[in-house]
Amino acid sequence: MTSKLRLENKVAIVTGAGSQASGIGNGRATAILFAREGAKVLLVDQNQSAAEETLEAIRKEGGQAEVFVGDVTRAEDCRAIVEKTVALWGKLDILDNNVGIHGPGSVVEVKEEFWDHIMTVNVKSMMLMSKFAIPVMAAKRSGSIVNISSISALRPRGLTPYSASKGAVIALTRAMAIDHGKDGIRVNCVAPGPVYTPMVYTLGMNEELRDRRRRASLLGIEGTGWDVGYAALFLASDEARFITGVVLPVDGGVTVTSAPR
């Protein structure tokens, strides 16, 4: 018997589907896994070459995907992304909101302009994408939205602007789950821990810090973008049909330790 692909006949949007450098970030991993499991995927990113690198990886495996270059902090772009998806494939089943930026410092140190910027990129983008995706999903009374937060929202450590924005993502997820459950739409959240991705190593992480992060895991292993992608895949799939409004840490157990290591 041939097993059914987990996202067979599904149509998905993945925002931040490129990567800040060569390698596998959360968005790229998620897009590849969605396509590998049968979904048609619109790859959204501001960086065309990064999105096309993801596209090439998907097509090499025989998957179906297209690229959309756009800015998800702009309402007109978010509307166009959803309209393009429907024009290409006739529907929308899954939205993976993966765009995000880091922000260090305290409320004393952060500049007001940057505070506004990180809230726009990390939170407003998810609101806007959902604003245009939800009516399409609601029309057929089914859909799954996965928002990417961070354990920094659950366990803050010197990244106050980032932690606040990712905490807002969790609140947004829960509120949307309540608002749109009646429409058959599930809304869940993945909270990655110290995973090693291109975003991390482009920030200049050295091997000593990388090893310390690995050892902070109760499992003693290093997380990657694939771990985040597999979590998103599960939540997006019909296997999670009775799950909504949850926050799933993907952190090797870091959030259950009593203190940072």
N, C-alpha and C positions, 0 to 999 in steps of 0.2 A: 504494500500500500504506500502511495506517495503522500507524505505529510504535507499539509497545507502551510503555505508561508504565513507568517504571523500578521503581516500587513497586506495580504493579497487583496487586490482591487481597491486599496486605499489611496487617497491623495493627500500629500502632506506639504506643509511649508516649514522650512527650517531657517530661522534668521541667524545671522552670524555663522553661516555655513562654510565660510572660508577658514583661514587661520592666519595669525599674525606672523607666522614663519612656517617653514617647511616642517611637517610633522602632523601629529594627530591631536587637534584640540577637541573640546567638547562638541562644538557644532559640527565639525567635519566628521567626527566619529558617529554622531547621531544620524547625520544625513546618509552616510554610507550604510549604516545598519538598517535604516528605514528602507532604503532602496534594495538592499540585500534580501530583506524580508518581503519584498513585493510591492512596496509603495512607489508611486510616481512622486517625485520630490522637486519642489521649486527651491532652489538654493539662493538665498538672499544674502547679499553682503555689499558693503560699500566698495570693497576691493575686488575688482573684476578678475584679476589674475588669480587671486586666492580662491575665489568661488570656482573658477574654471579648473583649478587643480583638483578640487573636490569632484567636480563634474567628470573629469578624466578618470579618476579612481572608480567612480560609479559605473561609467560606461565600459571600463575594462572588465568589469564583472558581469556585464550584460544588463545592468540596471537602467532605469529610465529617470532622467532628471533634466532640468533646464536651469539656466542662471537668470537671476534678476538683480541688476545693480541698483541699489536704492538705499535711502536713509530712513530707517524706521522711527526716527524722531519726528518725521514730517508726515502729517495726516494724509496729504495727497499721495505720497509714496506708498503708505500702508494700504490705502484704498486700491491703488494700482496693482500692488502685489496680489491682493486677493482677487481682483478682477482678472489678472493675467492667469492665475491658477485655474479659475473657473473656465476661462476661454480655452485653455490648453486641454483640460481634462474633465470639464463638466461639473465638478463638485469640489468640496473641501472637507476632509475628514479629520485632519490632525494639524495642529499648530504647535510648533516647538519654539518658544521664545528664549533664545539663547544669547542675545546681545548683552554685553556688559563690559564695564571698565572698572579698574581699581581706583581707590582713593585713600591715601594714608592720612594720618594726623588726627588731632582732636578738634572740637568745636572752636577752641581758641585759635588753633593754627590754620584751619582751613579758610581759604578765601571764599567770599560769598559767591563769586562767579563760578568757582569750581563746584561748590555745593549744588548750585542750580544745574550745572552741566551734568553731574553724576546722577542726579535725580531724573533728569530728562532722559539720559541714555539708558539707565538701569530700570526705571519704573515707567516713565511715560511711554517709552517705546512698546512695552508690553500691553499697556492700556490701549494704545492706538491700534496695534495689530489685532488685538482681541475685539476691539470696537467694530472692525470691518469683517473679521472672520466669523464672529458669533451669529450674525443674521443668516449667513449662508449655511452654517451648520444647523441652526434652529429650524430652517425651512424643511430640513429632512429629519429633524428631531434626533440627531445623533452627532457626536463629535468629541474630540479629546484635545485638551490644551495642556501642555506641559511647560511650566515656567521654571527657569533656572535661577535659583537663589544661591546661598552659600552658608556654610556653617558659621561664617563670621556674623551672621544674623542671630545665631543661637549661642555663640560663644565669642563675643567681641574681644579683639586683641590689637588695639592701636591702629585700627583702620576705620575710624568712626564714620566718615562720610560713606564709605563702602558698606559698613555694617548697617547703617540706617537705611540705605537704599535697598539692601537685600532683605532687611526686615520688612520693608514696605512691600516687597515682592511676595513675601509669605502672606501678609495681610490681604493683599490684592487677590492672591490665589484663593484664599478661603472665602472672601466676599463674592468672587465670581462663581465659585462652586455653589454657593447658596442662591445667587441670583439666577443662575442658568441651568440648575439641575432639572427644573421643570421643562426645559427645552431638550432634555436628553443629552446635555453636554457635561462631560466630566472635566474638572480642572484640578490639576495636581502640581506639585512642586518638587524638584530635586534640589537638594542642598549639598553640593560637592564640598569635600574637605580638601586636604593638601594633596591634590592630584598634580602630577607633573605634565604640563602642557606647554605649547609654544608661548602662550601668554606669560607663563611663569618664567621660562628661561630667557625671554627677551627683556625681562625686568632685571636681569643680571644676577640671578641666583647662583651662588657658588656650590661646589660639591659638598662642602661641610654642612651648609644649611640644608641642602637636598637630602643628605643622609640623616640629619636630625629630624626632618619632616617624615622620612620613612620610618624611623624608629619610634615616632610619636604614635604610629598606628599600633593598635593592640595586636594586629596580625603580623607586624614587622615587615610589611611589604609596601611597595609604592603604588599609589593609584595613578591611573592614566585617564585620558579622555574616553577610552573605550568603556571604562567602568561607568562613567556618567552616561554615555550613549546607551549602554544596555539597560540602565535604569529608566531612561526616557522611553526606550523601546517597549519595555514592559508596561509602563503607565499609559502609553499611547495605544497599546494593543487591546483586543477584546478580552485578553486574559485578566485585565484589570477592570472589567465591566462593572464591578460592584465597589470600586474605589474612587472616591472623589474628596477633595478638600484636604488631602494629606500632604505632609512634608516628609520626604524620604532622604535622610542623610546618606551620602555615599562617601564615607570618610574613614573606613578601616577601624571604626570604633572610637575615634578621637573625641567625639562629643560626650562619651560616657566616662572618660577619665576624669579624675578629680581635679587635676591641674595640668597646665601645659607642660610638656616635657622638653 
